[in-house]
Amino acid sequence: MLHMRTLMRNTFIPAACLILLAGCLANTKTGVENNIRFAVAESEKTYYLLNNPENPNCNLQIAFTYPQDYDDKEVLKKIQTLFVSSYFGEAYETYSPQEAVERYAKEYLDVYKELESDFKEEIAEHDGKQPPLTWFSCYETSSNKIIFNKDGLLGYSITFENYTGGAHGSHALSNHVIDLKTGQFITEADLFAEGFEDELSRLLVSAIAAQNGVEDPKGLEDIGFFSIEEIYPNGNFLIDEKGIIYSFNEYEIAAYVVGTVNVPISCDKLTGLLRNNSLTETLQTIWK
């Protein structure tokens, strides 16, 4: 699947500069903080079926951090839309951050209230007594956190947990990186040269094996991971001062008990995979 090409293909660079680049030291400045002001919109709602506190209930908790102010107002509008759509879904992207929180909370409760007719039927079948129907209770908790905010790059993570019945709840972590020059998400295609997938897959598998003290990566399949051939770049990544961090959610590459798997890949291992563009030049000023 992969044909790897070097970052400096068809470009002459003195050997000393190549050494610096390979060591992520093309520029060792620590980075300049982006001039963005953030705010938090919160909502906490609880509703008991039939408005009876003795009945099952739903609980919703939202703590939504979003960019409130930025010098470039056009970019501010774009990144607010990205924050809203990535957190609540594309159906909410036309709403302001505060409106999105309020509308999402209302719709969450409205959907839950639709269970009331089913709940009444269950009670009727039990001679008016409340049956032990714990699956009628549910909750949802979500929040996001700014992870990186320097040199025109803005990275954040969204954590989500919910329970709608069954043996356990579900958890999810989604990562996003925005280029403040364009107000758009940064994708793997923006970062990596064509044909990067196989080599990056190998790096991910090796890193996961090292995290788990497994010498032979195939041994991961004995501790809850699925086939290592199924571990590949999934687009769910962050950028930090040391490199890139990939996240894999429950059931994505391993059994539920393994949980979310976060995999850091240091910049020195990525250099040969990167595109030669202004974005990666910015990264070289950040990584050290």
C-alpha positions in Angstrom: 0.0 0.0 0.0 2.9 2.3 0.8 5.7 3.9 -1.2 7.7 6.1 1.2 9.5 9.2 -0.1 11.7 11.5 1.8 10.8 15.0 2.9 13.6 16.5 0.9 13.0 14.8 -2.4 14.5 16.7 -5.3 15.9 19.3 -2.9 19.5 19.9 -2.1 20.3 20.7 1.6 23.7 20.8 3.2 24.5 17.8 5.3 24.6 19.8 8.6 21.1 21.0 7.9 19.9 17.5 7.2 21.2 16.4 10.6 19.4 19.2 12.3 16.2 18.4 10.5 16.4 14.7 11.3 16.8 15.5 14.9 13.8 17.9 14.9 16.1 20.8 15.6 15.8 23.0 12.5 14.6 25.7 14.9 14.7 25.2 18.7 12.4 28.1 19.7 9.7 27.0 22.1 6.8 28.5 20.1 4.6 31.5 20.5 1.2 31.2 22.1 -1.8 32.0 19.8 -3.8 35.1 20.8 -7.1 33.2 21.3 -9.4 33.8 24.3 -11.6 30.8 25.3 -14.8 30.5 27.1 -16.8 27.6 28.5 -20.5 26.9 27.9 -21.9 24.4 30.4 -25.2 22.6 30.9 -26.3 20.0 33.4 -29.8 18.5 33.1 -31.6 15.7 34.9 -35.1 14.5 34.1 -37.1 11.8 35.8 -39.6 9.8 33.7 -43.1 11.1 34.3 -41.6 13.9 36.4 -41.4 11.5 39.4 -38.1 11.4 41.3 -38.8 7.8 42.2 -38.6 6.8 38.5 -35.6 6.2 36.3 -33.9 9.3 35.0 -31.4 10.7 32.5 -28.5 13.0 33.3 -26.7 15.2 30.9 -23.5 17.1 31.6 -21.8 19.3 29.0 -18.6 21.4 29.5 -17.9 22.9 26.1 -14.7 25.0 25.7 -14.7 27.1 22.6 -12.7 30.0 21.1 -14.5 33.2 22.1 -12.2 35.9 20.6 -9.4 36.0 18.1 -7.8 38.9 16.1 -8.8 37.5 12.8 -12.6 37.6 13.0 -13.1 35.6 9.8 -11.0 32.8 11.1 -12.7 33.0 14.5 -16.0 32.3 12.9 -14.6 29.3 11.0 -13.0 27.7 14.0 -16.1 28.3 16.2 -18.0 26.3 13.5 -15.4 23.6 13.6 -15.5 23.4 17.4 -19.3 23.1 17.4 -19.6 20.6 14.6 -16.8 18.3 16.0 -18.4 18.4 19.5 -22.1 18.2 18.7 -22.3 17.0 15.1 -22.7 18.7 11.8 -26.4 19.3 12.4 -25.4 22.0 14.9 -22.7 23.8 13.0 -25.0 26.7 12.1 -25.5 27.6 15.7 -23.4 29.7 18.0 -21.5 27.8 20.7 -24.1 28.8 23.4 -27.0 28.0 21.1 -25.6 24.6 20.3 -25.3 23.7 24.0 -28.8 24.8 24.7 -30.3 23.1 21.7 -28.4 19.8 22.2 -29.5 19.7 25.8 -33.1 20.2 24.9 -33.1 17.6 22.2 -31.4 15.1 24.5 -34.2 15.5 27.0 -36.9 15.4 24.3 -35.5 12.1 23.0 -35.5 10.6 26.5 -39.0 11.7 27.2 -40.1 9.6 24.3 -39.5 6.6 26.5 -42.3 7.5 28.8 -45.0 5.7 26.8 -42.9 2.5 26.9 -42.3 3.0 30.7 -46.1 3.3 31.3 -46.7 0.1 29.4 -44.1 -1.7 31.5 -45.7 -0.5 34.7 -49.1 -1.6 33.5 -47.8 -5.1 32.8 -46.6 -5.2 36.4 -49.9 -4.3 38.0 -49.0 -0.6 38.5 -45.7 -1.4 40.3 -42.4 -0.1 38.9 -40.5 -3.0 37.4 -36.7 -3.3 37.9 -36.0 -1.6 34.5 -32.5 -0.1 35.1 -32.1 0.3 31.3 -34.5 3.2 31.4 -31.8 5.2 33.2 -29.1 6.7 31.2 -26.5 9.4 31.3 -24.2 11.4 29.0 -21.1 13.4 29.9 -18.9 15.3 27.6 -16.1 17.9 27.7 -13.2 19.1 25.6 -9.7 20.4 26.4 -7.2 22.6 24.6 -4.1 20.5 24.2 -1.9 22.7 22.0 -2.1 26.4 21.1 1.1 27.7 19.6 2.6 29.0 16.3 -0.7 29.1 14.4 -1.8 25.6 15.4 -4.6 24.8 17.7 -5.2 21.2 19.0 -7.9 19.9 21.2 -9.5 16.7 22.4 -13.2 15.9 23.1 -14.1 13.2 25.6 -17.5 11.6 25.6 -19.1 9.0 27.9 -22.6 7.7 27.9 -24.7 4.8 29.2 -27.9 3.7 27.7 -28.3 0.3 29.4 -26.3 -2.9 29.1 -23.2 -4.2 30.9 -21.3 -0.9 30.7 -21.1 2.5 29.2 -19.1 3.7 26.2 -16.3 6.1 26.0 -14.8 8.0 23.1 -11.9 10.4 22.5 -11.6 12.5 19.4 -8.7 14.7 18.5 -8.5 17.7 16.2 -5.8 20.1 15.0 -6.7 23.4 13.3 -4.4 25.5 11.1 -5.3 29.1 12.2 -4.0 30.5 8.9 -6.8 28.8 7.0 -9.3 28.1 9.8 -9.4 24.4 8.6 -8.7 21.1 10.2 -5.3 19.6 9.5 -5.5 16.1 8.0 -3.0 13.3 7.5 -2.9 14.3 3.8 -1.7 17.8 4.9 1.1 16.3 7.0 2.4 13.2 5.3 3.9 12.5 1.9 2.0 10.2 -0.4 2.2 6.5 0.6 2.9 7.1 4.3 0.4 4.6 5.6 2.5 1.4 5.8 5.5 2.9 7.5 3.3 4.9 10.0 1.4 1.7 10.7 4.6 0.0 11.6 5.6 2.8 13.9 2.2 2.7 15.6 2.4 -1.1 16.1 6.0 -0.9 17.4 5.1 1.9 19.9 2.0 0.0 21.2 4.2 -3.1 21.7 6.7 -1.1 23.6 4.0 0.5 25.8 2.9 -3.0 26.7 6.3 -4.5 27.2 5.8 -6.9 24.3 9.0 -7.7 22.3 7.2 -9.4 19.3 4.3 -7.2 18.2 2.3 -10.3 17.4 2.2 -10.8 21.2 -0.3 -7.9 21.4 -2.9 -10.3 20.1 -2.5 -12.3 23.3 -3.4 -9.4 25.6 -6.6 -8.1 24.1 -5.6 -6.5 20.9 -7.0 -7.5 17.6 -4.9 -8.4 14.6 -1.9 -6.1 14.4 -2.6 -5.9 10.6 -5.7 -3.9 11.5 -3.7 -1.2 13.4 -3.2 1.7 10.9 -3.4 5.6 11.0 -7.0 6.5 11.7 -6.9 10.3 11.5 -7.5 10.7 15.2 -4.3 12.5 16.1 -2.9 15.5 18.0 0.3 17.5 17.7 2.5 18.4 20.6 6.0 19.7 21.3 7.5 16.2 20.8 5.6 14.8 17.8 2.2 13.3 17.1 -0.1 11.4 19.4 -2.7 9.0 17.9 -5.7 7.8 19.8 -7.7 4.5 19.3 -11.0 4.1 21.0 -12.7 1.1 22.5 -13.2 -1.8 20.1 -11.2 0.0 17.4 -8.0 -2.0 17.8 -8.6 -3.9 21.0 -11.2 -5.3 23.4 -13.2 -3.0 25.6 -11.2 -3.9 28.7 -8.1 -2.3 27.0 -9.8 1.1 26.9 -8.6 4.0 24.8 -5.0 3.6 23.5 -2.9 6.7 23.1 0.2 6.3 21.0 2.9 9.0 20.8 5.2 9.0 17.9 8.3 11.2 18.4 9.3 13.7 15.7 12.6 12.0 14.9 10.7 9.0 13.6 8.3 11.1 11.5 10.8 13.3 9.6 11.1 11.0 6.5 7.3 10.7 6.2 6.4 14.4 6.2 5.5 16.6 3.3 7.7 19.5 2.4 5.4 22.4 2.9 4.8 25.4 5.1 2.9 23.3 7.7 5.7 20.9 8.3 8.2 23.8 8.4 6.1 25.2 11.3 6.2 21.9 13.0 10.0 21.9 12.8 10.0 25.1 14.8 7.9 23.5 17.4 9.5 20.1 17.7 12.8 19.8 19.6 
